[in-house]
Amino acid sequence: MVTPTIVDGDLLDQQTDVIVNAWNRNIIPWWLLIPQGISGAIKRRAGLQPFFELGRMGAIPLGGAVRTGAGRLPYKAIIHVAGISMWWRSSAQSIQDSVVSAMALVNQHHYATEAFPIIGAGTGGFGEDGALKLMVEAFQQIDSTAAVTIVRFRKLAGGA
C-alpha cells in the first residue's frame, strides 16, 4: 500500500526522481493544442523535447501512461497519463487507472520518488477534492516502495 504525502505548491519545484503530467489520450497532435495547467508549465520549463517524444508514441489508452525524457527539467523522466477522454473530461475510472498506470512505470523503472499533480481536477473538470480522494484510494491498492507526493497547486508566498 502506498500512502502519498500531500503538499501545497508547484509540481515543478519538487525534489523527486520523476514527475507525472496530467495529459490526454495523445490522439490530437500536441502541437495543435495549447497545453494548459501542469502540461503548459512543463512545456514552458522543460522545452519541446518531451513533447516531441510523446508525439511519436501515438494514442494512449484512457487511464494509460507513457514515459519520456524530462527535457530541461532536473528529473529522470516525465510520466504522462491519459486522465481525460476525447471530450476533455475525466472520470473516477480514468483518474484511478492513471494512478495505477503511472505507478506501474515507476515500479518497472525502479524510481524511488515521484510527484503527481491532482489528475482530472483542472481541464478534466472532476474537481480537486473529488479527484484527490480517488487518487488516494487508488494508491491504497498499489504495492510499491516508492515515496509518492501529490502536489496541490498553490502559489506560495514569494512565488510568481
DSSP file with accessible surface (Angstrom, degrees, kcal/mol):
  #  RESIDUE AA STRUCTURE BP1 BP2  ACC     N-H-->O    O-->H-N    N-H-->O    O-->H-N    TCO  KAPPA ALPHA  PHI   PSI    X-CA   Y-CA   Z-CA
    1    1 A M              0   0  137      0, 0.0     2,-0.5     0, 0.0   139,-0.2   0.000 360.0 360.0 360.0 134.6    0.0    0.0    0.0
    2    2 A V        -     0   0    6    137,-2.0   140,-0.2   140,-0.3   145,-0.1  -0.891 360.0-165.0-101.9 129.1    1.3    3.5   -0.9
    3    3 A T        -     0   0  107     -2,-0.5   145,-0.2   137,-0.1     2,-0.1  -0.919  18.8-149.6-112.5 101.3    0.5    6.3    1.4
    4    4 A P        -     0   0   17      0, 0.0     2,-0.4     0, 0.0   145,-0.2  -0.370   9.7-126.9 -72.5 150.6    1.2    9.5   -0.5
    5    5 A T  E     -a  149   0A  86    143,-2.7   145,-3.1    -2,-0.1     2,-0.5  -0.822  23.6-147.4 -89.1 133.6    2.3   12.8    1.1
    6    6 A I  E     +a  150   0A  64     -2,-0.4     2,-0.3   143,-0.2   145,-0.2  -0.921  24.2 170.8-109.6 124.1    0.0   15.6    0.1
    7    7 A V  E     -a  151   0A  44    143,-2.6   145,-3.3    -2,-0.5     2,-0.4  -0.905  31.2-124.9-128.5 159.3    1.7   19.1   -0.2
    8    8 A D  E     +a  152   0A  72     -2,-0.3     2,-0.3   143,-0.2   145,-0.2  -0.842  67.0  64.4 -99.0 140.3    0.7   22.5   -1.4
    9    9 A G  E    S-a  153   0A   2    143,-2.4   145,-1.7    -2,-0.4     2,-0.5  -0.998  86.8 -34.5 152.8-149.5    3.0   24.1   -4.0
   10   10 A D    >   -     0   0   38     -2,-0.3     3,-2.0   143,-0.2     4,-0.2  -0.943  37.1-143.1-116.7 126.3    4.3   23.7   -7.5
   11   11 A L  G >  S+     0   0    6     -2,-0.5     3,-1.5     1,-0.3    -1,-0.1   0.869 101.7  58.6 -52.8 -38.8    4.8   20.2   -9.0
   12   12 A L  G 3  S+     0   0    4      1,-0.3    -1,-0.3    -3,-0.1     7,-0.0   0.505  99.1  58.4 -77.7  -0.9    7.9   21.5  -10.9
   13   13 A D  G <  S+     0   0   94     -3,-2.0    -1,-0.3     2,-0.1     2,-0.2   0.341  80.8 115.9-103.5   4.9    9.6   22.6   -7.7
   14   14 A Q    <   -     0   0   40     -3,-1.5     2,-1.0    -4,-0.2   101,-0.1  -0.522  66.7-131.9 -79.9 142.2    9.5   19.1   -6.1
   15   15 A Q        +     0   0  185     -2,-0.2     2,-0.3    99,-0.1    99,-0.1  -0.813  61.5 122.8 -89.9  98.8   12.8   17.3   -5.3
   16   16 A T  S    S-     0   0   19     -2,-1.0    98,-0.2     1,-0.1    60,-0.1  -0.958  71.1-114.7-154.8 163.9   11.9   13.9   -6.9
   17   17 A D  S    S+     0   0   33     96,-0.7    59,-3.2    -2,-0.3    60,-0.8   0.906  96.2   6.1 -71.4 -46.2   13.1   11.4   -9.5
   18   18 A V  E     -cb  77 114A   0     95,-1.3    97,-1.7    57,-0.2     2,-0.3  -0.957  61.8-148.0-138.0 156.7   10.1   11.8  -11.8
   19   19 A I  E     -cb  78 115A   0     58,-1.3    60,-2.8    -2,-0.3     2,-0.4  -0.869  18.0-128.7-119.9 159.8    7.0   13.9  -12.2
   20   20 A V  E     -c   79   0A   0     95,-2.0     2,-0.6    -2,-0.3    60,-0.2  -0.909  13.6-152.0-109.7 133.7    3.6   13.0  -13.6
   21   21 A N  E     -c   80   0A   0     58,-3.1    60,-2.7    -2,-0.4     2,-1.2  -0.926  14.8-136.5-104.8 120.9    2.0   15.1  -16.3
   22   22 A A  E     +c   81   0A  28     -2,-0.6    17,-0.3    58,-0.2    60,-0.1  -0.657  48.6 157.3 -75.9 101.0   -1.8   15.0  -16.4
   23   23 A W  E     -c   82   0A  11     58,-2.4    60,-0.6    -2,-1.2    61,-0.5  -0.031  35.6-108.6-110.1-153.5   -2.1   14.7  -20.2
   24   24 A N        -     0   0   12     58,-0.2    -1,-0.1    59,-0.1    61,-0.1  -0.608  49.6 -71.6-131.8-166.4   -4.7   13.4  -22.7
   25   25 A R        -     0   0   63     59,-0.3    35,-3.1    -2,-0.2    57,-0.1   0.555  59.1-129.0 -75.5  -5.4   -5.1   10.4  -25.0
   26   26 A N  S    S+     0   0   12     33,-0.2     4,-0.1     2,-0.1    -1,-0.1   0.802  73.7 120.7  66.4  29.7   -2.5   11.8  -27.3
   27   27 A I        +     0   0   80     33,-0.1    32,-0.1     2,-0.1    -1,-0.1   0.855  61.6  62.0 -91.3 -40.3   -4.7   11.4  -30.4
   28   28 A I  S    S-     0   0   56      1,-0.1     5,-0.1     2,-0.0    -2,-0.1  -0.723 106.5-100.8 -83.0 129.0   -4.7   15.1  -31.4
   29   29 A P    >   -     0   0   53      0, 0.0     3,-2.1     0, 0.0     4,-0.4  -0.264  26.9-129.1 -52.8 134.3   -1.1   16.2  -32.2
   30   30 A W  G >  S+     0   0   19      1,-0.3     3,-1.6    21,-0.2    22,-0.1   0.823 105.6  63.1 -57.6 -31.9    0.3   18.1  -29.2
   31   31 A W  G 3  S+     0   0  166      1,-0.3    -1,-0.3    20,-0.1    -3,-0.0   0.643  97.2  57.5 -73.3 -11.8    1.4   21.0  -31.5
   32   32 A L  G <  S+     0   0  108     -3,-2.1    -1,-0.3     2,-0.0     2,-0.3   0.558 101.5  73.2 -86.4 -10.1   -2.2   21.6  -32.4
   33   33 A L  S <  S-     0   0   33     -3,-1.6     0, 0.0    -4,-0.4     0, 0.0  -0.706  74.1-138.8-103.7 155.6   -3.0   22.1  -28.7
   34   34 A I        -     0   0  139     -2,-0.3     6,-0.1     0, 0.0    -3,-0.1  -0.905  34.5-133.9-108.5  97.6   -2.2   24.9  -26.3
   35   35 A P        -     0   0   15      0, 0.0     2,-0.2     0, 0.0   -12,-0.0  -0.272  24.8-163.2 -57.1 135.9   -1.3   22.9  -23.2
   36   36 A Q    >>  -     0   0  117      4,-0.1     4,-1.4     5,-0.0     3,-1.0  -0.636  47.3  -0.9-109.7 171.6   -3.0   24.3  -20.0
   37   37 A G  H 3> S-     0   0   59      1,-0.2     4,-2.1    -2,-0.2     3,-0.2  -0.133 130.9  -5.9  53.6-134.8   -2.2   23.8  -16.3
   38   38 A I  H 3> S+     0   0   34      1,-0.2     4,-2.8     2,-0.2    -1,-0.2   0.865 135.4  56.7 -65.0 -36.0    0.6   21.5  -15.5
   39   39 A S  H <> S+     0   0    7     -3,-1.0     4,-2.4   -17,-0.3    -1,-0.2   0.919 108.3  47.6 -62.0 -41.4    1.2   20.5  -19.1
   40   40 A G  H  X S+     0   0    3     -4,-1.4     4,-2.3     2,-0.2    -1,-0.2   0.911 112.1  49.4 -65.0 -41.2    1.6   24.1  -20.1
   41   41 A A  H  X S+     0   0   18     -4,-2.1     4,-2.2     2,-0.2     5,-0.3   0.909 111.1  49.8 -64.8 -41.1    4.1   24.7  -17.2
   42   42 A I  H  X>S+     0   0    0     -4,-2.8     4,-3.5     1,-0.2     5,-0.6   0.939 110.1  50.6 -62.8 -45.0    6.0   21.6  -18.2
   43   43 A K  H  X5S+     0   0   67     -4,-2.4     4,-1.3     1,-0.2    -2,-0.2   0.921 111.5  48.3 -60.4 -42.1    6.2   22.7  -21.8
   44   44 A R  H  <5S+     0   0  172     -4,-2.3    -1,-0.2     1,-0.2    -2,-0.2   0.904 123.8  30.0 -65.7 -41.1    7.5   26.2  -20.8
   45   45 A R  H  <5S+     0   0  104     -4,-2.2    -2,-0.2    -5,-0.2    -3,-0.2   0.810 125.1  41.3 -93.2 -31.2   10.2   24.9  -18.4
   46   46 A A  H  <5S-     0   0    2     -4,-3.5    26,-2.4    -5,-0.3     3,-0.3   0.744 100.0-137.6 -86.3 -25.0   11.2   21.5  -20.0
   47   47 A G     << -     0   0    7     -4,-1.3     4,-0.4    -5,-0.6    -1,-0.2  -0.421  38.7 -59.0  89.3-171.6   11.1   22.7  -23.6
   48   48 A L  S >> S+     0   0   74      1,-0.2     4,-2.4     2,-0.1     3,-0.6   0.668 108.2  90.2 -86.4 -17.9    9.7   20.8  -26.5
   49   49 A Q  H 3> S+     0   0   95     -3,-0.3     4,-2.3     1,-0.3     5,-0.2   0.894  87.2  49.0 -53.0 -48.1   11.8   17.6  -26.3
   50   50 A P  H 3> S+     0   0    0      0, 0.0     4,-2.4     0, 0.0    -1,-0.3   0.893 113.6  48.8 -59.7 -33.3    9.4   15.6  -24.0
   51   51 A F  H <> S+     0   0    0     -3,-0.6     4,-2.5    -4,-0.4    -2,-0.2   0.836 106.9  54.2 -77.4 -31.6    6.5   16.6  -26.3
   52   52 A F  H  X S+     0   0   90     -4,-2.4     4,-1.2     2,-0.2    -1,-0.2   0.938 112.3  45.5 -61.6 -45.7    8.4   15.5  -29.4
   53   53 A E  H  < S+     0   0   49     -4,-2.3     3,-0.5    -5,-0.2     4,-0.5   0.931 112.2  51.3 -60.4 -46.2    8.9   12.1  -27.8
   54   54 A L  H >< S+     0   0    0     -4,-2.4     3,-1.6     1,-0.2     4,-0.4   0.910 104.9  56.6 -59.7 -41.7    5.3   12.0  -26.7
   55   55 A G  H >< S+     0   0   40     -4,-2.5     3,-0.7     1,-0.3    -1,-0.2   0.814 103.0  54.8 -61.9 -31.2    4.1   12.8  -30.2
   56   56 A R  T 3< S+     0   0  177     -4,-1.2    -1,-0.3    -3,-0.5    -2,-0.2   0.591  95.1  70.6 -78.0  -8.7    5.9    9.7  -31.6
   57   57 A M  T <  S-     0   0   77     -3,-1.6    -1,-0.2    -4,-0.5    -2,-0.2   0.628  89.0-150.5 -86.2 -14.7    4.2    7.4  -29.1
   58   58 A G    <   -     0   0   34     -3,-0.7    -1,-0.2    -4,-0.4    -2,-0.0  -0.247  48.0  -2.1  77.5-166.7    0.8    7.5  -30.7
   59   59 A A        -     0   0   62    -32,-0.1   -33,-0.2     1,-0.1   -32,-0.1  -0.250  60.2-150.1 -63.9 143.1   -2.5    7.1  -28.9
   60   60 A I        -     0   0    3    -35,-3.1     3,-0.1     4,-0.1   -33,-0.1  -0.951  24.0-114.6-111.7 130.6   -2.6    6.4  -25.2
   61   61 A P    >   -     0   0   89      0, 0.0     3,-3.1     0, 0.0    21,-0.3  -0.331  46.3 -87.3 -60.6 146.5   -5.5    4.3  -23.8
   62   62 A L  T 3  S+     0   0   71      1,-0.3    21,-0.2    19,-0.1     3,-0.1  -0.345 121.2  17.2 -55.1 125.9   -7.7    6.3  -21.4
   63   63 A G  T 3  S+     0   0    2     19,-3.2    38,-0.4     1,-0.3    -1,-0.3   0.414 103.7 125.1  86.7  -0.4   -6.1    5.8  -18.0
   64   64 A G    <   -     0   0    8     -3,-3.1    18,-2.5    18,-0.2     2,-0.3  -0.251  46.0-147.4 -85.0 174.8   -2.8    4.7  -19.5
   65   65 A A  E     -D   81   0A  23     16,-0.2     2,-0.3    36,-0.1    16,-0.2  -0.996  11.5-173.3-145.5 146.8    0.7    6.1  -19.0
   66   66 A V  E     -D   80   0A  31     14,-2.1    14,-3.0    -2,-0.3     2,-0.4  -0.941  18.8-131.2-135.0 161.3    3.9    6.6  -21.1
   67   67 A R  E     +D   79   0A  97     -2,-0.3     2,-0.3    12,-0.2    12,-0.2  -0.917  25.3 169.0-120.0 136.4    7.4    7.8  -20.1
   68   68 A T  E     -D   78   0A   5     10,-2.6    10,-2.3    -2,-0.4   -17,-0.1  -0.855  41.5 -83.9-129.7 173.5    9.5   10.4  -21.8
   69   69 A G        -     0   0   24     -2,-0.3     8,-0.2     8,-0.2     9,-0.1  -0.161  38.5-119.8 -65.9 172.9   12.7   12.2  -21.0
   70   70 A A    >   -     0   0    8      5,-0.3     3,-2.2     1,-0.3     5,-0.2   0.365  32.0-154.2-102.7   5.4   12.5   15.4  -18.9
   71   71 A G  T 3  S-     0   0   39      1,-0.3    -1,-0.3     3,-0.1   -24,-0.2  -0.355  73.9 -12.6  59.2-130.7   13.9   17.9  -21.3
   72   72 A R  T 3  S+     0   0  179    -26,-2.4    -1,-0.3     2,-0.1   -26,-0.1   0.466 113.0 105.2 -82.8  -2.9   15.4   20.8  -19.4
   73   73 A L  S <  S-     0   0   13     -3,-2.2    -3,-0.1   -27,-0.1   -27,-0.0  -0.479  80.4-119.9 -77.8 155.1   13.8   19.8  -16.1
   74   74 A P  S    S+     0   0  112      0, 0.0     2,-0.2     0, 0.0    -1,-0.1   0.144  76.8 107.8 -84.0  23.9   16.1   18.1  -13.5
   75   75 A Y  S    S-     0   0   20     -5,-0.2    -5,-0.3     1,-0.1   -57,-0.2  -0.578  74.9-126.1-100.6 163.7   14.1   14.9  -13.4
   76   76 A K  S    S-     0   0  139    -59,-3.2     2,-0.3     1,-0.2    -6,-0.2   0.779  87.3 -22.1 -74.4 -28.3   15.0   11.4  -14.7
   77   77 A A  E     -c   18   0A   1    -60,-0.8   -58,-1.3    -8,-0.2     2,-0.4  -0.979  54.8-121.1-167.6 167.6   11.7   11.3  -16.7
   78   78 A I  E     -cD  19  68A   0    -10,-2.3   -10,-2.6    -2,-0.3     2,-0.6  -0.996  20.6-151.9-120.2 131.0    8.2   12.6  -17.1
   79   79 A I  E     -cD  20  67A   0    -60,-2.8   -58,-3.1    -2,-0.4     2,-0.5  -0.928  11.6-157.0-102.7 120.3    5.3   10.1  -16.9
   80   80 A H  E     -cD  21  66A   0    -14,-3.0   -14,-2.1    -2,-0.6     2,-0.4  -0.878   7.6-162.3-100.9 124.5    2.4   11.3  -19.0
   81   81 A V  E     -cD  22  65A   0    -60,-2.7   -58,-2.4    -2,-0.5     2,-1.5  -0.869  21.2-133.7-110.8 142.3   -1.0    9.9  -18.0
   82   82 A A  E     +c   23   0A   0    -18,-2.5   -19,-3.2    -2,-0.4   -18,-0.2  -0.651  44.4 153.3 -90.2  78.6   -4.2   10.0  -20.2
   83   83 A G        +     0   0    1     -2,-1.5     8,-0.4   -60,-0.6     2,-0.3   0.554  53.8  59.8 -87.4  -9.1   -6.5   11.2  -17.5
   84   84 A I  S    S-     0   0   14    -61,-0.5   -59,-0.3    -3,-0.2     6,-0.2  -0.931  75.6-128.9-124.8 150.6   -9.0   12.8  -19.8
   85   85 A S    >   -     0   0   21      4,-2.8     3,-2.1    -2,-0.3   -60,-0.1  -0.113  42.7 -86.9 -81.2-178.6  -11.2   11.5  -22.6
   86   86 A M  T 3  S+     0   0   75      1,-0.3    -1,-0.1     2,-0.1   -62,-0.0   0.692 131.1  58.2 -63.5 -17.2  -11.6   12.8  -26.1
   87   87 A W  T 3  S-     0   0  206      2,-0.2    -1,-0.3    37,-0.0     3,-0.1   0.210 119.6-112.6 -97.3  13.1  -14.3   15.1  -24.7
   88   88 A W  S <  S+     0   0   90     -3,-2.1     2,-0.4     1,-0.2    -2,-0.1   0.811  77.8 124.1  61.5  34.9  -11.7   16.6  -22.3
   89   89 A R        -     0   0  134     36,-0.1    -4,-2.8    37,-0.0     2,-0.2  -0.949  49.9-145.7-124.2 146.0  -13.4   15.1  -19.2
   90   90 A S        -     0   0   15     34,-2.2     2,-0.3    -2,-0.4    -6,-0.1  -0.667  12.3-162.2-101.8 162.9  -12.1   12.8  -16.5
   91   91 A S     >  -     0   0   48     -8,-0.4     4,-2.4    -2,-0.2     5,-0.2  -0.891  37.7-101.8-134.5 168.1  -14.0   10.1  -14.7
   92   92 A A  H  > S+     0   0   39     -2,-0.3     4,-2.4     1,-0.2     5,-0.2   0.932 124.4  48.7 -55.9 -42.8  -13.4    8.2  -11.5
   93   93 A Q  H  > S+     0   0  116      1,-0.2     4,-2.9     2,-0.2     5,-0.3   0.917 110.1  48.9 -66.0 -44.3  -12.1    5.3  -13.6
   94   94 A S  H  > S+     0   0    2      2,-0.2     4,-1.8     1,-0.2    -1,-0.2   0.884 112.7  49.0 -66.8 -35.1   -9.7    7.4  -15.7
   95   95 A I  H  X S+     0   0    0     -4,-2.4     4,-1.8     2,-0.2    -2,-0.2   0.960 115.7  41.8 -66.2 -50.4   -8.2    9.1  -12.6
   96   96 A Q  H  X S+     0   0   47     -4,-2.4     4,-2.3    -5,-0.2    -2,-0.2   0.912 114.3  51.1 -68.3 -38.9   -7.7    5.8  -10.8
   97   97 A D  H  X S+     0   0   58     -4,-2.9     4,-2.9    -5,-0.2    -1,-0.2   0.877 106.8  55.8 -64.7 -35.2   -6.4    4.0  -13.8
   98   98 A S  H  X S+     0   0    0     -4,-1.8     4,-2.5    -5,-0.3     5,-0.2   0.913 107.9  48.2 -62.6 -41.3   -3.9    6.8  -14.5
   99   99 A V  H  X S+     0   0    0     -4,-1.8     4,-2.5     2,-0.2    -2,-0.2   0.949 113.7  46.5 -62.7 -47.8   -2.5    6.4  -11.0
  100  100 A V  H  X S+     0   0   72     -4,-2.3     4,-1.9     1,-0.2    -2,-0.2   0.926 114.1  47.7 -62.1 -44.8   -2.2    2.7  -11.4
  101  101 A S  H  X S+     0   0   36     -4,-2.9     4,-1.6   -38,-0.4    -1,-0.2   0.909 112.2  48.9 -64.4 -42.9   -0.6    3.0  -14.8
  102  102 A A  H  X S+     0   0    0     -4,-2.5     4,-2.2    -5,-0.2    -2,-0.2   0.932 111.3  49.8 -63.2 -42.3    1.9    5.7  -13.7
  103  103 A M  H  X S+     0   0    1     -4,-2.5     4,-2.7     1,-0.2     5,-0.2   0.830 103.5  59.9 -69.7 -28.4    2.9    3.6  -10.7
  104  104 A A  H  X S+     0   0   55     -4,-1.9     4,-2.6    -5,-0.2    -1,-0.2   0.924 108.7  44.7 -62.9 -40.7    3.5    0.6  -12.9
  105  105 A L  H  X S+     0   0   25     -4,-1.6     4,-2.2     2,-0.2    -2,-0.2   0.890 110.9  54.1 -68.7 -38.7    6.1    2.6  -14.8
  106  106 A V  H  <>S+     0   0    0     -4,-2.2     5,-2.1     2,-0.2     4,-0.4   0.945 114.0  41.6 -58.4 -48.1    7.6    3.9  -11.5
  107  107 A N  H ><5S+     0   0   57     -4,-2.7     3,-0.9     1,-0.2    -2,-0.2   0.920 112.5  53.9 -67.0 -42.8    8.0    0.3  -10.3
  108  108 A Q  H 3<5S+     0   0  126     -4,-2.6    -1,-0.2     1,-0.3    -2,-0.2   0.879 116.7  37.6 -59.9 -38.0    9.2   -1.0  -13.7
  109  109 A H  T 3<5S-     0   0   56     -4,-2.2    -1,-0.3    -5,-0.1    -2,-0.2   0.340 108.7-123.2-100.0   5.7   12.0    1.6  -13.8
  110  110 A H  T < 5 +     0   0  165     -3,-0.9     2,-0.3    -4,-0.4    -3,-0.2   0.843  43.1 174.1  59.0  41.1   12.8    1.5  -10.1
  111  111 A Y      < -     0   0   20     -5,-2.1    -1,-0.2    -6,-0.2     3,-0.1  -0.617  21.6-157.7 -76.5 138.0   12.2    5.2   -9.4
  112  112 A A  S    S+     0   0   59     -2,-0.3    35,-3.1     1,-0.2     2,-0.3   0.798  72.2  23.7 -87.1 -30.4   12.4    5.9   -5.7
  113  113 A T  E     + e   0 147A  43     33,-0.2   -95,-1.3    -7,-0.0   -96,-0.7  -0.992  62.0 170.8-140.1 143.8   10.4    9.1   -5.6
  114  114 A E  E     -be  18 148A   0     33,-2.0    35,-2.2    -2,-0.3     2,-0.4  -0.992  19.2-144.2-150.3 154.7    7.7   10.7   -7.8
  115  115 A A  E     -be  19 149A   0    -97,-1.7   -95,-2.0    -2,-0.3    35,-0.2  -0.981  14.3-165.2-124.7 133.3    5.4   13.7   -7.6
  116  116 A F  E     - e   0 150A   0     33,-3.0    35,-3.2    -2,-0.4     2,-0.1  -0.905  13.1-141.1-112.2 142.9    1.9   13.7   -9.0
  117  117 A P  E     - e   0 151A  13      0, 0.0     2,-0.9     0, 0.0    35,-0.1  -0.401  50.6 -81.9 -80.0 177.3   -0.4   16.6   -9.7
  118  118 A I    >   -     0   0   18     33,-0.5     3,-1.1    -2,-0.1     4,-0.4  -0.747  54.6-136.1 -83.0 109.9   -4.1   16.1   -8.9
  119  119 A I  T 3  S+     0   0    0     -2,-0.9    16,-0.1     1,-0.2   -24,-0.1  -0.511  78.2   7.2 -73.5 128.5   -5.2   14.2  -12.0
  120  120 A G  T 3  S+     0   0    6     -2,-0.3     6,-2.9     6,-0.1     7,-0.5   0.390  96.0 107.3  87.5  -1.9   -8.5   15.3  -13.6
  121  121 A A  S <  S+     0   0   26     -3,-1.1     6,-0.5     5,-0.2     7,-0.2   0.838  81.9  32.5 -80.9 -30.7   -9.1   18.3  -11.3
  122  122 A G  S >  S+     0   0   59     -4,-0.4     3,-2.1     5,-0.1     5,-0.1   0.775 134.5   4.2 -90.3-102.4   -8.4   21.0  -13.9
  123  123 A T  T 3  S+     0   0   77      1,-0.3   -33,-0.1     2,-0.1    -2,-0.1   0.838 126.4  64.8 -55.2 -35.2   -9.2   20.6  -17.6
  124  124 A G  T 3  S-     0   0    3    -35,-0.2   -34,-2.2     1,-0.1    -1,-0.3   0.687  97.6-141.7 -65.4 -19.4  -10.8   17.2  -16.7
  125  125 A G    <   +     0   0   37     -3,-2.1    -4,-0.2   -36,-0.2    -2,-0.1   0.593  63.1 122.7  75.3  11.6  -13.4   19.0  -14.6
  126  126 A F  S    S-     0   0   77     -6,-2.9    -5,-0.2     1,-0.1     4,-0.2   0.802  71.9-116.8 -79.3 -26.2  -13.6   16.5  -11.8
  127  127 A G     >  -     0   0   31     -7,-0.5     4,-2.3    -6,-0.5     5,-0.3   0.152  17.3 -98.4  97.4 141.8  -12.8   19.0   -9.0
  128  128 A E  H  > S+     0   0   60     -7,-0.2     4,-2.5     1,-0.2     5,-0.2   0.925 116.8  45.8 -61.8 -49.6   -9.8   19.0   -6.7
  129  129 A D  H  > S+     0   0  128      1,-0.2     4,-2.2     2,-0.2    -1,-0.2   0.936 116.4  44.3 -64.2 -45.5  -11.3   17.4   -3.6
  130  130 A G  H  > S+     0   0   32     -4,-0.2     4,-2.0     2,-0.2    -1,-0.2   0.917 115.6  47.2 -65.8 -42.9  -13.0   14.5   -5.5
  131  131 A A  H  X S+     0   0    0     -4,-2.3     4,-2.4     2,-0.2    -2,-0.2   0.917 111.3  51.7 -66.2 -41.2  -10.0   13.8   -7.7
  132  132 A L  H  X S+     0   0   19     -4,-2.5     4,-2.5    -5,-0.3     5,-0.2   0.927 108.8  50.9 -61.8 -43.2   -7.7   13.8   -4.7
  133  133 A K  H  X S+     0   0  131     -4,-2.2     4,-2.3    -5,-0.2    -1,-0.2   0.928 110.6  49.0 -60.4 -44.1   -9.9   11.4   -2.9
  134  134 A L  H  X S+     0   0   22     -4,-2.0     4,-2.2     1,-0.2    -1,-0.2   0.894 110.4  51.2 -64.1 -39.2   -9.9    9.0   -5.8
  135  135 A M  H  X S+     0   0    0     -4,-2.4     4,-2.5     2,-0.2    -2,-0.2   0.942 109.1  49.6 -63.8 -46.5   -6.2    9.2   -6.2
  136  136 A V  H  X S+     0   0   38     -4,-2.5     4,-1.4     1,-0.2    -2,-0.2   0.921 110.4  51.3 -60.0 -41.4   -5.6    8.3   -2.5
  137  137 A E  H  < S+     0   0   68     -4,-2.3     4,-0.5    -5,-0.2    -1,-0.2   0.910 109.3  50.7 -60.8 -42.5   -8.0    5.4   -2.9
  138  138 A A  H >< S+     0   0    5     -4,-2.2     3,-1.5     1,-0.2    -2,-0.2   0.912 106.1  54.9 -63.8 -41.3   -6.1    4.1   -5.9
  139  139 A F  H >< S+     0   0    0     -4,-2.5  -137,-2.0     1,-0.3     3,-1.7   0.833  97.0  65.4 -61.7 -30.5   -2.7    4.3   -4.1
  140  140 A Q  T 3< S+     0   0   91     -4,-1.4    -1,-0.3     1,-0.3    -2,-0.2   0.727 101.0  50.8 -65.4 -18.1   -4.1    2.1   -1.3
  141  141 A Q  T <  S+     0   0  157     -3,-1.5     2,-0.4    -4,-0.5    -1,-0.3   0.381  94.6  93.4 -97.1   1.6   -4.3   -0.7   -3.9
  142  142 A I    <   -     0   0   16     -3,-1.7     2,-0.6    -4,-0.2  -140,-0.3  -0.825  62.5-148.2-106.6 135.7   -0.7   -0.4   -5.1
  143  143 A D        +     0   0  137     -2,-0.4     2,-0.3  -142,-0.1  -141,-0.1  -0.890  43.6 130.0 -99.6 115.4    2.3   -2.3   -3.9
  144  144 A S        -     0   0   18     -2,-0.6    -2,-0.0  -143,-0.1   -40,-0.0  -0.968  53.6-146.9-161.6 149.6    5.4   -0.1   -4.1
  145  145 A T        +     0   0  152     -2,-0.3     2,-0.1     2,-0.1    -1,-0.1   0.428  67.3 116.5 -94.6  -3.1    8.4    1.0   -2.1
  146  146 A A        -     0   0    9    -43,-0.1     2,-0.6     1,-0.1   -33,-0.2  -0.360  69.1-123.6 -68.2 145.5    8.5    4.4   -3.9
  147  147 A A  E     - e   0 113A  57    -35,-3.1   -33,-2.0  -145,-0.1     2,-0.4  -0.813  31.4-160.0 -89.9 123.1    7.8    7.6   -2.0
  148  148 A V  E     - e   0 114A   4     -2,-0.6  -143,-2.7  -145,-0.2     2,-0.4  -0.883  11.6-169.9-112.3 134.6    4.9    9.4   -3.6
  149  149 A T  E     -ae   5 115A  33    -35,-2.2   -33,-3.0    -2,-0.4     2,-0.5  -0.978   8.3-157.2-118.8 134.6    4.0   13.1   -3.2
  150  150 A I  E     -ae   6 116A   0   -145,-3.1  -143,-2.6    -2,-0.4     2,-0.6  -0.964  15.7-151.0-107.3 126.8    0.7   14.6   -4.5
  151  151 A V  E     -ae   7 117A   4    -35,-3.2     2,-0.7    -2,-0.5   -33,-0.5  -0.886   7.0-156.1-107.1 117.2    1.0   18.3   -5.1
  152  152 A R  E     -a    8   0A  68   -145,-3.3  -143,-2.4    -2,-0.6     2,-0.2  -0.822  35.5-116.2 -83.7 118.2   -2.0   20.6   -4.8
  153  153 A F  E     +a    9   0A 120     -2,-0.7     2,-0.3  -145,-0.2  -143,-0.2  -0.392  51.5 154.0 -64.2 123.7   -1.1   23.5   -7.0
  154  154 A R        -     0   0   91   -145,-1.7     2,-0.7    -2,-0.2    -2,-0.0  -0.975  45.9-125.8-146.3 136.4   -0.8   26.7   -4.9
  155  155 A K        -     0   0  153     -2,-0.3     2,-0.1     4,-0.1     3,-0.1  -0.773  38.0-146.5 -79.7 115.2    1.2   29.8   -5.5
  156  156 A L    >   -     0   0  101     -2,-0.7     3,-2.7     1,-0.2  -147,-0.0  -0.459  30.9 -74.6 -84.5 158.7    3.2   30.1   -2.3
  157  157 A A  T 3  S+     0   0  112      1,-0.3    -1,-0.2    -2,-0.1     3,-0.1  -0.228 124.1  20.0 -51.3 131.5    4.2   33.3   -0.6
  158  158 A G  T 3  S+     0   0   91      1,-0.3    -1,-0.3    -3,-0.1     2,-0.1   0.369 100.6 124.8  87.2  -6.1    7.0   34.9   -2.6
  159  159 A G    <         0   0   50     -3,-2.7    -1,-0.3     1,-0.1    -4,-0.1  -0.299 360.0 360.0 -82.3 171.3    6.2   32.8   -5.7
  160  160 A A              0   0  117     -3,-0.1    -1,-0.1    -2,-0.1    -4,-0.0  -0.371 360.0 360.0 -76.7 360.0    5.4   34.2   -9.1
